[in-house]
Amino acid sequence: MALPRWHRTLALRLAIFLNTAIAVVLASFWGVDYARERAIHVQDAVRRLAEEAKVIRVTQMALADISAFQAYLDQFCHQMDLHSSPGHHIILLDRSGKIVARAHIRDEAALEAEMLEAASNGLKRFEYRGDEFVVVGMQSPEKDTIVITQSMAPVYAIIRAQALSRATSFAVLSVTIFLVTTALIWRWVRRPIRVLVGCTDSVRRGLLTTRAEPDGPPEIRFLADGFNAMIATLDRHERAREQELERARHIQRGLLPSDAIAIPGTRIAFQYRPAEKIGGDFLDVFQCEDSRWLIAIADVCGHGIAAALLATLMKTSMRHHGRVAHGPDDILSAVNSDLYALSLPADFATCFIALYDAGTGQVTYANAGHPPGIVFSSDGSEIARLESTAPLLGVFPEATFQSRRISLRPGERLLLYTDGLIEGLDASGRQYGDQRLVSCISGLASIDPTDQLVQLIQDARRFTGKDAADDDVTLFMLQREESTPLA
C-alpha cells in the first residue's frame, strides 16, 4: 500500500480549505471596504457641492444684475482646475425653469440636459458618457434654482488605486498565511499522519513489532498511543494464534501413519506437504482384525484448527469402526454419522477408503467425493481411475455408500492424493489438473515409489512457480510386489 502523493493528501486539502476560507473573508472585507469608500466619497462630494451652491446663492443675492452674476460664474469656473474637477458645471434657472445663467467656460448642452433631468427627479447621481456625476439642486425663496454637477472620475480613480493597493496587501497577506498555515499543517498533521500511515502499512505486512512515535498535537499523540496499544494487543493475539497453529500442526502430524508400518509383499510410500495454513488432510494405514489393511485418505473442507480437529475426529472414528467393519461402505456410513452429528452445516469432507488384502492383491474401496485413485502398471502404459462412488461426508445424515472391488496385479501401483496437488494454479490461472498428473505418472512409473511421489510434488511446484502450495498436499502410493507371499 503506497502512501498518497502530496497533491492528494489530507494536509494539502486542509491547507487549501483553510486558506480559501481566509481568502474569501479577506476578499469580502475588501469588497465591503471598497463599497464603503465609494459611498463616503459620494456623500462628501454631494456635501461639497451643497456648500458651493450656498456660496453661489449668497453671491447671486448680492449681485442683482444677471450679467454681473454671469461674470462671477465664469470667473468662478475659470479658477477651478479641469483635471481635478472635470465635468464641473453650474446653471441658474428662473422660476419658469428657463436657464438665465451658466458657466460659459464649460458650457455643454448634453451635460446640462442630464443635470436638469437628474435634479428634477431628485437624484444625487447620474451617468454621462461612461462617467458618474453627482448633482445638487438648490431652490431659493424666489423660486429660481441653482444646479451644480461634478464628475466623480478623479475620486473613483483614487478609490481604485487605494483598492488595488489593499488588494495587493491582501494578496501578500494571503500568500503569507498560506505558507504559514501549510507549514504548520505539514508539521502538526501531515508528518504525524504519514508516520501513522507508514506504521499501518508495516502492520499490514505483518510487522506487529511496529510502534508509532507519539508526535504532533495532543490529538495525534492520543491516536498514536491508541495505535500502539492496538498493535500490542494484536501482537499478543497473533502470538497466541501461532501457538494454537503450532498445536494444530502437531495434531496434523499425528494424522499421518508411522514410517515403521510395513505391509507384507507391498511397498508403500507417502508424502505430506503442508500449506501455510492449517488444513484438514489426513492419511491412515492400519491392520484390521481380519488381517486386511485399511487405507484411508481424507480432506476436510476449510483450514485452521477447526479443520484439523474434524480430521482428528474422522481418524478416531475410522479407527474405531474400521477394525470390525465388513466393508468400506459400512465404515463410511458410520464415520458420516459421527461427522454429521458433531459438525456444522457448512462442514464436510471427502474421503477415499480401501481395504487391501496383501495376499491376493484385492482392493475393496469406496470413494466419497474424493479425487479418484489411480491404478497404473509398472511401465505406465495402463492406467485406471477409481472414481467417486458416494456423496460427501457430513452432508446427509443417512447417506448411502457403495463399495467396489479391483485386484492389483504384481507390479501395479495405487496412487491416492488430495486435491491440493491438482488444484494448484500457474501465473495465468490454469490448474495443474488430472491430465498433467496422469502424464507425469506415466513418465515416472518405473522409479521407486517414494522418489515418484517426490517428483510429482516437484512437477506441481514447477507448474505453479511456488515453493509452498495454497492447500495441503498429501500423497500415498501402494505397490504390489512382483512376488507376493500369502497373508
C-alpha positions in Angstrom: 0.0 0.0 0.0 1.7 3.2 -1.2 1.4 6.5 0.6 -0.8 9.1 -1.2 1.0 11.6 -3.4 1.4 15.1 -1.9 -1.4 16.6 -4.1 -3.9 14.0 -2.8 -3.0 14.3 0.9 -5.3 15.4 3.7 -2.8 18.1 4.8 -2.9 19.8 1.4 -6.7 19.7 1.3 -6.9 21.2 4.8 -4.4 23.9 3.7 -6.4 24.7 0.6 -9.7 24.7 2.5 -8.4 26.9 5.3 -6.6 29.4 3.1 -9.5 29.5 0.7 -11.8 30.4 3.6 -9.3 33.1 4.7 -9.0 34.4 1.1 -12.8 34.6 0.9 -13.0 36.5 4.2 -10.3 38.9 3.1 -12.0 39.4 -0.3 -15.3 40.1 1.4 -13.7 42.7 3.7 -12.0 44.2 0.6 -15.4 44.4 -1.2 -17.2 45.9 1.7 -14.4 48.4 2.3 -14.4 49.4 -1.4 -18.2 50.0 -1.4 -18.0 51.9 1.8 -15.2 54.2 0.5 -17.3 54.9 -2.7 -20.3 55.8 -0.6 -18.3 58.1 1.7 -16.7 59.9 -1.2 -20.0 60.4 -3.0 -21.6 61.8 0.2 -18.5 64.1 0.6 -18.9 65.3 -3.0 -22.6 66.0 -2.5 -21.9 68.0 0.7 -19.2 70.0 -1.1 -21.5 70.8 -3.9 -24.2 71.8 -1.5 -21.8 74.1 0.3 -20.8 75.5 -3.0 -24.4 76.1 -4.0 -25.0 78.0 -0.8 -22.0 80.3 -1.5 -23.2 80.9 -5.1 -26.7 81.6 -3.8 -25.3 84.3 -1.4 -23.4 85.8 -4.3 -26.5 85.8 -6.5 -28.4 87.7 -3.9 -25.6 90.2 -3.6 -25.4 90.7 -7.4 -28.8 91.8 -8.6 -27.7 92.3 -12.2 -27.7 88.9 -14.1 -24.8 89.9 -16.3 -22.7 90.6 -13.2 -23.7 87.2 -11.8 -22.7 85.6 -15.2 -19.3 87.2 -15.0 -19.0 85.8 -11.5 -19.8 82.3 -12.6 -17.3 82.5 -15.5 -14.6 83.6 -13.1 -15.6 81.0 -10.5 -15.3 78.1 -13.0 -12.2 79.6 -14.6 -10.4 79.3 -11.3 -11.2 75.5 -11.0 -8.7 73.0 -12.4 -10.1 71.0 -15.3 -8.1 67.9 -14.3 -9.1 67.7 -10.7 -12.7 68.9 -11.3 -13.7 67.5 -14.7 -17.3 68.0 -15.6 -17.9 70.7 -13.1 -20.8 72.9 -14.3 -23.2 75.4 -12.8 -26.6 76.6 -14.2 -29.2 79.1 -12.9 -32.8 78.6 -13.7 -35.6 81.2 -13.1 -38.9 80.3 -11.6 -40.2 79.3 -15.1 -37.3 76.8 -15.5 -35.5 78.8 -18.1 -31.7 78.9 -17.9 -30.7 82.5 -17.3 -27.0 82.0 -16.4 -24.4 79.2 -16.9 -20.7 78.6 -16.6 -19.7 79.6 -20.2 -16.2 78.2 -19.8 -17.6 74.6 -19.6 -20.8 75.1 -21.5 -22.1 71.7 -22.8 -25.8 71.3 -23.7 -26.0 67.5 -23.4 -24.5 67.6 -19.9 -26.9 70.3 -18.9 -29.8 68.2 -20.1 -28.7 65.3 -17.9 -28.2 67.7 -15.0 -31.7 69.1 -15.3 -33.3 65.7 -15.6 -31.5 64.3 -12.5 -32.2 67.4 -10.5 -35.9 67.4 -11.5 -36.2 63.8 -10.4 -34.4 64.4 -7.1 -31.4 62.2 -8.0 -28.0 62.8 -6.5 -26.1 60.9 -9.2 -26.3 60.2 -13.0 -24.1 58.8 -15.7 -22.9 60.7 -18.7 -20.5 59.4 -21.4 -19.5 56.5 -19.1 -18.6 58.6 -16.1 -20.6 59.0 -12.9 -21.6 62.6 -11.8 -23.0 63.9 -8.6 -25.6 66.7 -8.8 -27.1 69.2 -6.3 -30.0 71.4 -6.9 -30.9 74.3 -4.6 -34.1 76.4 -4.9 -34.3 80.0 -3.4 -37.4 81.6 -1.9 -37.8 83.5 -5.1 -38.3 80.1 -6.9 -35.2 80.3 -9.0 -32.9 77.3 -8.8 -29.1 76.7 -8.9 -27.9 73.3 -10.2 -24.3 72.2 -9.8 -22.7 68.9 -11.0 -19.3 67.4 -10.7 -17.7 64.3 -12.3 -16.6 61.5 -9.8 -13.9 60.2 -12.2 -10.9 61.6 -10.2 -12.3 60.4 -6.9 -13.0 57.0 -8.3 -9.5 56.8 -9.7 -8.2 57.5 -6.2 -10.5 54.9 -4.7 -9.5 52.3 -7.3 -5.8 53.0 -6.6 -6.4 52.5 -2.9 -8.4 49.4 -3.6 -5.7 48.0 -5.8 -3.2 48.7 -3.0 -5.3 47.0 -0.5 -5.9 44.0 -2.8 -2.1 43.7 -3.2 -1.7 43.8 0.5 -4.4 41.2 1.0 -2.8 39.0 -1.7 0.6 39.2 0.1 -1.1 38.6 3.4 -3.0 35.6 1.9 0.2 34.1 0.5 1.9 34.6 3.8 -0.9 33.0 5.7 -1.0 30.1 3.1 2.7 29.4 3.6 2.5 29.7 7.4 -0.6 27.5 7.7 0.7 25.0 5.2 3.9 24.7 7.2 2.0 24.3 10.4 -0.4 21.7 8.9 2.6 19.9 7.5 4.3 19.9 10.9 1.2 19.1 13.0 -0.9 17.0 10.7 0.9 15.8 7.5 4.1 14.4 9.1 2.4 12.6 12.1 -0.2 11.1 9.8 2.5 9.9 7.4 4.1 8.2 10.4 0.8 6.5 11.3 0.1 5.5 7.7 3.6 4.0 7.4 3.1 2.1 10.7 -0.3 0.9 9.4 1.3 -0.4 6.2 4.0 -2.2 8.2 1.3 -3.9 10.3 -0.5 -4.8 7.1 2.7 -6.6 6.1 2.7 -8.5 9.3 5.3 -6.5 11.3 3.5 -6.4 14.6 6.6 -5.1 16.4 6.0 -1.7 14.7 5.3 1.2 17.0 4.4 4.8 16.2 6.4 7.6 17.9 3.9 10.0 19.5 4.4 13.4 17.9 2.4 16.4 16.9 -0.6 17.9 18.7 -2.3 16.1 21.6 -5.0 14.5 19.4 -2.3 12.9 17.1 -0.3 11.7 20.2 -3.5 10.2 21.6 -4.1 8.5 18.3 -0.5 7.2 18.2 -0.8 5.9 21.7 -4.1 4.1 20.8 -2.5 2.7 17.7 0.4 1.3 19.7 -1.9 -0.2 22.3 -3.9 -1.8 19.5 -0.8 -3.3 17.8 0.4 -4.6 21.1 -2.9 -6.4 21.6 -2.8 -7.7 18.0 0.8 -8.9 18.7 -0.3 -10.8 21.8 -3.2 -12.3 19.9 -1.0 -13.2 17.0 1.5 -14.9 19.3 -1.4 -16.9 20.9 -2.7 -17.8 17.4 0.7 -19.0 16.3 0.9 -21.2 19.4 -2.6 -22.6 18.6 -1.5 -23.2 15.0 1.6 -25.0 16.2 -0.6 -27.2 18.3 -2.8 -27.8 15.2 0.3 -28.7 13.1 1.3 -31.1 15.8 -2.2 -32.6 15.5 -1.8 -32.8 11.8 1.5 -34.6 12.0 -0.2 -37.1 14.3 -2.7 -37.8 11.5 0.0 -39.3 9.3 0.9 -43.0 9.5 4.1 -44.1 11.1 7.2 -44.7 9.0 7.5 -48.1 10.6 4.4 -49.5 9.0 5.1 -52.5 6.7 2.6 -54.4 4.7 3.8 -57.9 3.6 4.6 -58.1 -0.1 3.8 -54.5 -0.6 5.8 -51.3 -0.9 4.2 -48.2 0.4 5.2 -44.5 0.4 3.6 -41.3 1.4 4.4 -37.6 1.2 2.8 -34.7 3.0 3.5 -31.0 2.2 1.5 -28.6 4.4 0.4 -25.3 3.2 1.0 -22.1 5.2 -2.5 -22.5 6.7 -3.5 -25.5 8.7 -5.7 -27.8 6.6 -7.7 -30.9 7.2 -5.8 -33.6 5.3 -5.2 -36.9 7.0 -3.9 -40.3 5.9 -4.1 -43.5 7.9 -2.9 -47.1 7.4 -3.6 -49.8 9.9 -4.4 -53.6 10.0 -7.9 -54.7 10.7 -9.0 -57.8 12.7 -9.5 -59.9 9.5 -5.8 -59.2 8.6 -6.7 -56.8 5.8 -5.2 -53.4 5.7 -7.3 -50.3 5.9 -6.0 -47.3 3.9 -7.9 -44.0 4.2 -7.1 -40.6 2.8 -9.4 -37.6 3.5 -9.7 -33.9 3.1 -11.9 -31.8 5.5 -13.2 -28.6 4.0 -11.6 -25.4 5.2 -8.5 -24.5 7.1 -7.4 -23.8 10.6 -7.8 -25.6 13.9 -11.5 -26.5 13.2 -10.5 -28.4 10.1 -7.7 -30.2 12.0 -10.0 -31.1 14.8 -12.6 -32.5 12.4 -9.8 -34.5 10.7 -8.8 -35.9 14.1 -12.4 -36.8 14.8 -12.6 -38.6 11.4 -9.4 -40.6 12.1 -10.6 -41.6 15.5 -14.0 -42.6 14.2 -12.4 -44.5 11.3 -10.1 -46.4 13.6 -12.9 -47.3 15.8 -15.3 -48.6 13.1 -12.6 -49.8 10.7 -11.2 -52.6 12.8 -14.5 -54.5 12.9 -16.4 -53.3 9.8 -17.2 -55.6 7.0 -16.6 -53.2 4.1 -15.6 -49.6 3.2 -19.3 -48.7 2.7 -20.1 -49.7 6.4 -17.1 -47.7 7.6 -18.0 -44.6 5.6 -21.6 -44.8 6.8 -20.5 -44.9 10.5 -17.9 -42.1 10.0 -20.5 -40.0 8.2 -22.9 -40.3 11.1 -20.2 -39.2 13.6 -19.1 -36.3 11.5 -22.7 -35.1 10.8 -23.5 -35.2 14.5 -20.6 -33.0 15.5 -20.1 -30.7 12.6 -21.8 -27.5 11.4 -23.9 -27.5 8.2 -21.0 -26.0 6.2 -18.6 -28.7 7.3 -18.0 -31.7 5.0 -15.1 -33.9 4.0 -14.0 -36.1 1.0 -12.6 -39.5 1.7 -11.2 -42.5 -0.2 -11.1 -45.7 1.8 -9.8 -49.1 0.8 -9.5 -52.5 2.4 -6.4 -54.2 0.9 -5.7 -57.9 1.0 -1.9 -58.2 0.8 -2.1 -61.9 -0.1 -4.4 -61.7 -3.1 -3.9 -58.0 -4.1 -7.7 -57.5 -3.8 -8.7 -53.8 -3.1 -12.2 -53.1 -1.9 -12.8 -49.4 -2.0 -15.3 -46.6 -1.6 -14.8 -43.0 -2.8 -16.9 -40.3 -1.0 -16.4 -37.3 -3.3 -12.6 -37.6 -3.2 -10.2 -37.2 -6.2 -10.1 -40.6 -8.0 -7.5 -43.1 -7.0 -5.2 -44.0 -9.9 -4.1 -47.6 -10.7 -1.2 -47.9 -13.2 1.0 -50.6 -14.5 4.8 -50.8 -13.8 5.6 -49.3 -17.2 2.8 -46.7 -17.1 1.1 -48.0 -20.2 -2.2 -49.0 -18.4 -4.0 -46.5 -16.2 -7.4 -46.8 -14.4 -9.3 -44.3 -12.3 -11.2 -45.2 -9.2 -13.9 -42.6 -9.4 -16.3 -41.4 -6.7 -19.0 -43.9 -5.6 -20.6 -42.0 -2.8 -21.6 -38.5 -1.6 -19.5 -36.2 0.6 -19.2 -37.0 4.2 -21.1 -34.9 6.8 -23.7 -33.5 4.4 -26.6 -36.0 4.7 -27.2 -37.9 8.0 -28.3 -41.2 6.3 -26.3 -41.2 3.0 -25.9 -44.4 1.1 -22.3 -45.6 0.3 -21.3 -48.3 -2.2 -18.1 -50.4 -2.4 -16.3 -51.6 -5.4 -13.6 -54.2 -5.9 -10.5 -54.5 -8.0 -7.3 -56.6 -7.9 -3.8 -55.3 -8.2 -1.6 -57.4 -10.3 2.1 -57.8 -9.3 4.0 -54.6 -10.1 0.9 -52.4 -10.3 0.6 -49.3 -8.1 -2.3 -47.5 -6.5 -1.9 -43.6 -6.1 -4.1 -41.7 -3.7 -3.9 -37.9 -3.3 -5.7 -34.8 -2.0 -6.9 -32.0 -4.3 -4.1 -29.7 -3.1 -2.0 -31.4 -5.8 -4.2 -31.0 -8.8 -5.8 -27.6 -8.0 -2.5 -25.6 -7.9 -2.7 -22.6 -10.3 0.1 -21.2 -12.5 0.6 -17.5 -13.2 -2.2 -17.4 -15.9 -4.7 -19.1 -13.6 -4.6 -22.6 -15.2 -4.9 -25.6 -12.9 -2.3 -28.4 -12.7 -5.2 -30.8 -13.3 -5.7 -34.6 -13.7 -4.3 -34.8 -17.2 -0.9 -33.4 -16.3 -0.9 -35.7 -13.2 -1.5 -38.8 -15.4 1.1 -37.7 -17.9 3.7 -37.3 -15.1 2.8 -40.6 -13.6 3.3 -42.4 -17.0 6.7 -40.9 -17.3 7.8 -41.9 -13.8 6.2 -45.3 -13.4 9.4 -47.2 -13.3 11.2 -45.4 -10.4 10.9 -46.0 -6.7 7.5 -45.1 -5.2 9.0 -42.6 -2.7 11.0 -40.9 -5.5 8.0 -40.9 -7.7 5.9 -39.0 -5.1 8.7 -36.5 -4.6 8.9 -36.0 -8.4 5.2 -35.5 -8.6 5.3 -32.7 -5.9 8.3 -31.1 -7.7 6.5 -31.1 -11.0 3.5 -29.4 -9.4 5.8 -26.7 -7.9 7.4 -26.1 -11.3 4.0 -25.7 -12.8 2.7 -23.2 -10.2 6.0 -21.4 -9.7 5.6 -21.6 -5.9 7.6 -23.3 -3.3 4.6 -23.6 -1.0 1.2 -24.8 -2.1 -2.1 -22.9 -1.4 -3.5 -26.1 0.1 -2.1 -29.2 1.9 -0.8 -31.9 -0.4 -1.0 -35.5 0.8 0.0 -38.4 -1.4 0.0 -42.2 -0.8 1.3 -44.9 -3.1 1.0 -48.7 -2.7 2.8 -51.1 -5.0 2.1 -54.9 -5.0 5.5 -56.5 -5.4 6.2 -59.0 -8.2 6.4 -61.9 -5.7 3.7 -61.6 -3.1 3.7 -64.0 -0.1 0.4 -65.3 1.2 -1.1 -63.4 4.2 
